[in-house]
């Protein structure tokens, strides 16, 4: 392989190494995972609150049922007295009737509260299931993203090793003076070697003199753009 083709290949390797570093930097950016973790923590917080509410409402139902059982027992005792025919004192009878009415009203209120709590518990239970499913799904998504990033990073690391080995091989084959000129142009211009398309240098987009263009096309020697100083690389156009 002649010096010009070696320089062109060297530049391709350098460009790819730059691209890989950018790709690695993007992959190592944790912003996407951090955003998902914030969402995950919010779901976890909501889930914890819903479970707490579920437990609180269940405890309320237990207390209400216990209290209702006690009230119903008291109502039964009063009803036995009221309809047992043993009470002859009107005031005592009226007092028991008033107490019976109040207890039954309290019992009705408790039953209403219990029904409301049962509806709330059913709703909360459904919300817990939805949140739990969402939480598990998001955990899988985060794990998958991490796994994909790790795989891509490993592949890029392997590619870097291969390119660096090829890079070293090319440097060994290049003339020292030409390598120095390449590095100098690369540091100053960004690109050291540019294609010739038509009669133009694609580095500065200026026309190349016909005499220079003819030499470029007729041999594989290294030529430089008279305007920008870059190394000119001519590729034969395919018909």
C-alpha positions, -999 to +999 in steps of 0.1 A: +000+000+000+015+034-010+020+063+014-011+082+003-034+052+008-018+046+042-024+082+052-060+080+041-065+048+061-048+064+091-071+093+090-101+070+088-089+052+119-084+085+137-118+097+127-134+065+139-115+067+173-130+102+177-165+089+169-161+060+194-150+084+222-181+105+216-203+073+215-186+061+248-193+095+264-229+094+254-233+058+267-216+067+300-240+096+305-264+084+332-290+112+327-316+088+311-312+062+339-312+089+366-345+103+352-360+068+352-348+062+388-365+094+399-397+081+384-391+047+400-387+063+434-419+082+429-438+050+421-422+033+451-433+062+473-468+061+459-469+023+463-458+026+499-485+052+507-512+031+490-502+000+510-502+020+542-536+034+534-548-002+527-536-013+561-551+017+579-585+012+563-584-025+571-577-017+607-605+008+607-629-019+595-617-042+622-623-016+648-657-007+634-668-043+632-657-048+668-676-017+679-706-027+658-707-062+674-707-046+708-735-021+698-756-049+683-752-069+715-763-038+735-793-033+712-803-069+716-801-066+754-823-034+753-848-050+729-851-079+752-860-055+780-883-034+759-903-063+746-899-087+775-929-071+794-910-067+826-907-028+825-937-010+840-920+024+846-928+048+818-897+069+823-875+039+823-892+026+792-887+059+774-851+061+784-845+026+770-863+035+738-842+066+734-810+046+741-822+020+716-828+046+689-794+062+694-776+029+693-793+018+661-784+052+645-748+047+656-749+011+642-763+024+609-735+050+607-709+024+614-723+001+587-722+030+562-686+038+572-677+001+568-692-001+533-674+031+523-641+018+537-646-015+518-651+004+486-620+025+493-600-007+500-611-023+468-601+008+449-567+011+467-561-026+461-565-021+423-542+010+424-516-011+443-517-037+416-513-011+388-484+006+406-467-027+414-469-037+377-456-003+367-428-005+392-416-040+381-419-030+344-397+001+350-371-019+369-369-042+339-366-013+315-337+003+336-319-031+338-323-036+301-309-001+293-279-007+316-273-041+300-274-027+265-251+001+274-226-023+289-227-045+258-222-015+235-193-002+257-176-037+256-180-037+218-166-002+214-137-011+237-129-041+215-131-020+184-107+005+199-082-022+206-085-034+169-082+001+155-052+010+177-034-022+166-040-013+129-031+023+137+003+012+150+009-010+119+002+019+096+025+043+115+053+017+112+049+018+074+047+056+070+077+078+064+086+098+096+085+131+077+051+123+061+037+113+095+049+146+111+032+166+083+000+146+087-001+152+124+006+189+119-021+193+093-046+173+114-040+195+145-043+227+125-070+218+099-089+190+116-086+169+084-052+163+069-062+142+039-092+153+017-108+139-014-106+155-048-141+157-064-142+169-099-116+196-100-121+208-064-104+203-031-131+192-006-112+207+022-113+244+011-136+239-020-112+257-042-104+247-078-072+227-083-050+238-112-053+215-142-015+208-141-018+196-105-050+177-112-033+159-140-004+149-118-027+137-091-047+115-115-016+101-133+004+089-102+001+079-066+026+105-053+015+128-025+002+163-036-009+192-015-036+217-021-020+250-031-047+269-012-052+251+022-021+228+022-041+196+028-030+163+013-051+156-018-066+121-023-080+113-057-104+083-062-111+071-097-148+077-104-168+045-112-187+044-145 
